[in-house]
Amino acid sequence: MGTNARLFWILAGFFFLADAAYIVWSLLVSSSPSAQTQPQVEWVGAVAIGLTGMLSVLIAFYLQRLYKGQGGELPEDRLDANIDDGEAEQGHFSPWSWWPVTLGASAALVFLGIAIGPWISFIGGAIFVIAIVGWVYEYYRGYFAR
């Protein structure tokens, strides 16, 4: 994971350098003798490359914090690890829960509403709020209350 973080820091530096080169290049091309206008930056490409650099920074920061938070290399990252080294509990999942299906259906309704009509998005958003509350609080009632 530490290697991945370093890789994304290097990518972020590359994209910021590429963004600076793109801005300089667009200024040089627009100020050529054949161009009849003032030198100006082509903002679509400059912003896109700059935001790609920002995304690389975001991913690198997240991976670096995750690496420090987990206390070192995981067994999946080591070449000398055995299969048994990584068999600890990975989390708690509810195989009988219907809330993830409801959340997926509500997200589908929201995106359908974006494509067809906004009124469908409002219905999907209301179902989403109900489903997320139900999923978060499913262990506070019924047979599996804690």
C-alpha positions as a printed Julia matrix, in Angstrom:
146×3 Matrix{Float64}:
   0.0     0.0     0.0
   2.92    2.34    0.68
   4.21    1.72   -2.83
   0.82    2.6    -4.27
   0.78    5.87   -2.31
   4.24    6.78   -3.62
   3.15    5.92   -7.15
   0.18    8.28   -6.93
   2.37   11.07   -5.48
   4.65   10.67   -8.5
   1.63   10.72  -10.81
   0.35   13.88   -9.14
   3.68   15.6    -9.73
   3.67   14.46  -13.35
   0.15   15.78  -13.96
   0.93   19.15  -12.38
   4.06   19.47  -14.53
   2.05   18.42  -17.58
  -0.56   21.05  -16.69
   2.09   23.77  -16.53
   3.58   22.61  -19.84
   0.09   22.55  -21.4
  -0.59   26.12  -20.31
   2.77   27.37  -21.62
   2.28   25.49  -24.88
  -1.21   26.9   -25.41
   0.13   30.4   -24.78
   2.95   29.86  -27.28
   0.64   28.46  -29.95
  -1.92   31.23  -29.55
   0.8    33.93  -29.76
   2.3    32.64  -33.01
   2.65   35.12  -35.9
  -0.15   33.39  -37.82
  -2.61   33.87  -34.96
  -4.49   37.16  -35.12
  -5.63   37.21  -31.46
  -4.01   37.89  -28.1
  -2.26   34.97  -26.35
  -4.73   33.08  -24.21
  -4.89   29.84  -22.26
  -7.0    26.95  -23.5
  -8.86   26.41  -20.23
 -10.65   23.11  -20.89
  -7.47   21.08  -21.16
  -5.68   23.04  -18.43
  -8.48   22.46  -15.93
  -8.86   18.8   -16.9
  -5.16   18.04  -16.44
  -5.07   20.03  -13.2
  -8.06   18.16  -11.8
  -6.42   14.87  -12.77
  -3.46   15.92  -10.66
  -5.78   16.81   -7.79
  -7.42   13.38   -8.06
  -3.99   11.76   -7.86
  -3.23   13.81   -4.73
  -6.53   12.73   -3.18
  -5.88    9.04   -3.87
  -2.26    9.27   -2.68
  -3.3    11.0     0.56
  -5.98    8.38    1.21
  -3.62    5.47    0.55
  -0.92    7.0     2.73
  -3.32    7.53    5.64
  -4.68    4.02    5.22
  -1.17    2.57    5.21
  -0.23    4.41    8.41
  -3.55    3.54   10.05
  -3.25   -0.18    9.48
   0.2    -0.32   11.02
   2.3    -1.53    8.11
   2.07   -4.06    5.33
  -0.9    -6.38    5.11
  -0.34  -10.07    4.39
  -1.75   -9.52    0.89
   1.1    -7.11    0.16
   3.95   -9.39    1.25
   5.51  -11.91   -1.11
   6.47  -14.27    1.72
   3.0   -14.43    3.3
   0.97  -17.62    3.52
  -2.74  -17.94    2.8
  -3.38  -18.5     6.52
  -1.88  -15.12    7.43
  -4.78  -13.17    5.98
  -7.74  -15.16    7.23
  -8.77  -12.83   10.03
 -12.3   -11.47   10.25
 -12.84   -8.99    7.43
 -16.04   -7.42    8.71
 -19.62   -8.13    9.59
 -22.14   -8.68    6.82
 -25.85   -9.47    6.93
 -26.64  -12.14    4.36
 -30.38  -11.93    5.07
 -30.66   -8.16    4.71
 -32.86   -6.74    1.96
 -31.76   -3.14    2.53
 -28.87   -3.2     0.0
 -31.33   -4.32   -2.69
 -33.64   -1.45   -1.73
 -30.72    0.99   -1.85
 -29.75   -0.23   -5.3
 -33.32    0.12   -6.55
 -33.57    3.64   -5.15
 -30.28    4.64   -6.8
 -31.61    3.22  -10.07
 -34.74    5.35   -9.68
 -32.66    8.47   -9.04
 -30.59    7.92  -12.19
 -33.7     7.03  -14.16
 -35.19   10.32  -12.98
 -32.13   12.2   -14.21
 -32.61   10.62  -17.63
 -36.4    10.8   -17.9
 -37.98   13.22  -15.46
 -36.98   14.87  -12.19
 -40.12   13.74  -10.37
 -38.84   10.13  -10.43
 -35.63   11.3    -8.72
 -37.62   12.7    -5.81
 -39.35    9.35   -5.3
 -36.0     7.52   -5.53
 -34.43    9.97   -3.07
 -37.21    9.39   -0.54
 -36.83    5.62   -0.88
 -33.06    6.03   -0.52
 -33.42    7.89    2.79
 -35.79    5.21    4.14
 -33.49    2.41    2.98
 -30.31    3.92    4.41
 -31.97    4.47    7.79
 -33.32    0.91    7.73
 -29.92   -0.53    6.87
 -28.1     1.45    9.57
 -30.64    0.56   12.28
 -31.44   -3.04   11.31
 -29.6    -4.37   14.37
 -31.52   -2.16   16.78
 -34.85   -4.0    16.48
 -36.27   -7.46   15.83
 -34.53  -10.79   16.45
 -31.03   -9.42   15.96
 -31.27   -6.4    18.29
 -28.16   -5.74   20.33
